[in-house]
Amino acid sequence: MKNGFMKTTALALALSVSATGAALADKANDTLRVAYTKELENVDSYFNSSREGVVLQRAVWDGLIYRDPETNEYKGNLATSWEWIDDKTLELKLREGVKFHNGDDFDADDVVATVNFVANEENGVKTQRNVNWMESAEKIDNFTVRIKTKDVFPAAIEFLSGPVSMYPADYYAEVGPSGMGLNPVGTGPYKVVEVVPGQHFVLERYEGYHDSPKGRPSISKIDIRTIPDVNTQIAELFSGSLDLIWQVPADQAEKLAEMGDQFTVSNESTMRVGYLSMDAAGRSSMDPNPFQDLKVRQAVNHAINREALVDNLLKGKSKVVWTACFPSQFGCEQDVAEYPYDPEKAKQLLAEAGYPDGFTTEFYAYRDRDYAEAIASYLNAVGINIDFKMLQYSALRELNMKGEVPISFQTWGSYSINDASAMVSQFFKHGSLDTTRDDQVLEWLNVADSSNDPDKRVEYYAKALQRIAEQAYWAPMFSYNTNYVMSKEVEYTPTADEVLRFTNMSWN
């Protein structure tokens, strides 16, 4: 009731503002004003793992390769060409004449320094899976480098087109991740001119931007503020102090769409999957730990009405998901065990596991409280009594890495990498976020991740994903969609990878 009241109140306030006439977008000053909901830990793209960070990464920095989000074609960006010298050595020819935002020339030294820094686990890159496939880089000449992989890694081109950005060697050596977080320097289409950590980011079009497949920006300035409350974002959209908001809940987006003469509302699918992660490995201090029992994990899966969540909460282009990856990703096997909604079956399984009266557990979430509360209510209904804890993303991630979370509602967008390894191998290869520690799954994923034979990769991802589902290690639930709401002055067509591309935005 409280959430519904707040949403209704926010829309009523917005309507009253609109009745008096909303201010126009800041087109006159060529400044697009955008809201972030989640506080960004660190602007340095290697030291945050949030979607907001991915958006800034794609605007401020460049990768060696670029994947067109519409065609999935790989194109040269900071590299102009590439070829495999052997199974574990990729040679790349670099683009000449590129300058970083601080005036430094881009060349092979920057690639070598970046790769060798991020590939060293001791340097603490947040998402190791994005970089730990690289062994090292070596300079052949000023505009030729070779990247050596630790093992055969067929997804290398995909990763080089996504989360692996190139940094200026001398500057990064001087300031490190903390300095890069406060004064970011890249080669991207926008340069950062102001950072108030976690609160405010101002980007300006980089007039010296090279001939990149990203394209040159049309809008000269992007002003991003962190506004955690969506109701406040909507009110500011109506008052004219924001031009674009995203990740808007479905019910509010539907109401805003009805005001077609004022706003453009777009819904697009994403690669983000929502799931429950359970402590099957017994790392948490819960004693006894029910989630080490297969029947309890199966009960959790049967307790969730996935179709109702999609139909009533997510809506749009979301769909039910049964496997631990996003369906479009290469190797994401769909023929896995499914657990239809059956609360009586869930209660029966709990009784068989020795919990006829259920049990109490801490249940964590970091986003989408409405979704998390709905999921918690399903668990409560079958006897799994929830002690609900809502944390900031960074805090929950740290708890997960320490193995202190018995069950949690999580989401993962795979950094928009269209390969199953970006999700299933991120969470099931005995890393700090692996809540299962299944040696058989690890063995199969190692084969899938290190084979150049596409058929073999598909076969072994299927084995791993089928076992994950059979053992009910997770409860995958749904894919996400994103609602974008923007002023009629803004022209933008979202892409299905959940990356706000400021270079693709313009004024009407």
C-alpha positions, 0 to 999 in steps of 0.5 A: 500500500505504501509503495502504491500510495507514493507512486500515485502521489508522485504522478499526481504531483507530476500531473499538477506540474504538467497542468501549469506547463513543463519546462522544455528540455535544455536544448538551448544549452545543448545539455541533456540531463539524465538521472541515475538511480543507483549510486556509482561506486567508482567511475573507473570502469574496472572498479565498478560492476554496475550498469551505470558504470557500463554506460559511462565506460562506453561513453568515456573509453574505447575498446580495441574492437566494437560490436554493432548492437544491431548487426552484432558485426565486429568492427575495428575501433582502437584496433583496425585489424586483428588475427590469431597468430596461434591458439593463444596469441592475438595480434592487433594493428592499432589505429594511428592518430588517436589522442586521449582526452588529456592530449596523450597519444594512444599507441601500443604502450597504452594497450600493454600497460592496460592489459598487464595491469588489469590481468594481474589479479593482485590489482583487484579489478572488480569483475575478474571474469572480464579480464582474467582470461588474459595472460599479458600483452607485448608490444611488437612496434608502436602500433602493433600488439599481441595479447596472450591468453592464459588458455584458449579463449574463443570469446576473446573478441567479444570481451575486447569489444565490451568491458576491456577499455584502453587507458593512458599508460602514463596517466594511470601509472601516476593516479591509479584507480582512485585518480581515474575515478575522480578525473577520468581520461579516455579516448571515448566520444565524451570526456568527463569534466566534473565528478562529484563521487556517487552524485553528479557527472558532467560529460562534454563532447570530445571534439578530437574524437577519432573516426570510430564506429561508435559515431560522433556525438550530436549533443555537446553536454550530458549532465547526469545526477544520481536520484535514487527515488524514481518518484522524484525523477518523474517529478523532475521530468515533468518540471523540465529539470530532467530530459531522460530517465530509464529503468522506470517501473512498468506501472509508472511507465504505462501511465506516462505513456498515456500522456503521449503528447508530452513524453516518449516512452520506449520499452526494450529487452535487455540481457539482464536476468533476475535470479535467486542465488542460494548458499548450496556450498554452505559458506554462510554461518547459517547452521543448519543450512537448509540450502545445502539440501537439494529438496529445499532448493527445489522447493524454492524454485517451485514456490516462485510464480515466474509467469505472474511476476513477468505479467504483473510486475515486469511486463514489456519485453520480459520473459520467463527464464529457466537457465543461468544465462540469457537466451541469446548468448552463445551456448545458453542451453534452453533444454534444462529442468523447469520448476513450474509454480506449485506451492503444494509441491514446495511444501512437500519438498520442505517436509521431506527435507526435514522442515515440515514447519518451514524455517527462517532465513535472511533474504537479501536484495539490492534493487527492485524492492517491489520484485524482491518483496513479491518473491519474498511473499511467495517464499513466506507462503510455503513456510520459508519465513523471510527476514528481509534485508535491502542493501546497497549493491556494493555492500551486498556484493561484498557480503556475497564475496565473503560467503555470508549470504544464505539466499538473495535476489540478484541480477546480472546483465553480463556487461552486455557480452553475448556469450554464455561464459559472461554469466554462467562462467562468472558465477560457477567456476569457484570464484568468490561469487560462486555459491555452489562450488560444484567440481563437475560444473567447473570441469565442464565450464573449463572445457566450454570456455577453452575450446575453439570448436563451437559445437564442443562449446555448446555441448559442454555449456549444455552439460553445465547448465543442465546440471545447474538446473537439475541441482536447483543451485539457482532459481532463475526467474525472468529477463529484464526489460527497460523503460525509457522515458524522455522529453519529446525534444529528445530523439533516441532509439534504445538498443537491446543490450541495456547500454544508454548510448549518448552518441546515438541521441539527438534533439528533435 
